Amino acid sequence: MDETNLSNANLSGADLTDADLGKANLTGANLSKANFTKADLEDANLTNANVTDTIFTGADLERVIGLRR
């Protein structure tokens, strides 16, 4: 799913375990309580995304833009 545009998407509570979201545009997305366990988020853009209670266990967060932890 490289370079997928999910800007402003509501993914609250979504199970995205092992998802391939490298280079994805997640700007402004609601990712609260989503599960990104072992997901590939390399080079993804999470600027202004809501990551409240989001799970990133084992996720590839290399070069992620805009992630505030």
Secondary structure as UniProt FT lines:
FT   TURN            2..3
FT   TURN            7..8
FT   TURN            12..13
FT   TURN            17..18
FT   TURN            22..23
FT   TURN            27..28
FT   TURN            32..33
FT   TURN            37..38
FT   TURN            42..43
FT   TURN            47..48
FT   TURN            52..53
FT   TURN            57..58
FT   TURN            62..63
//
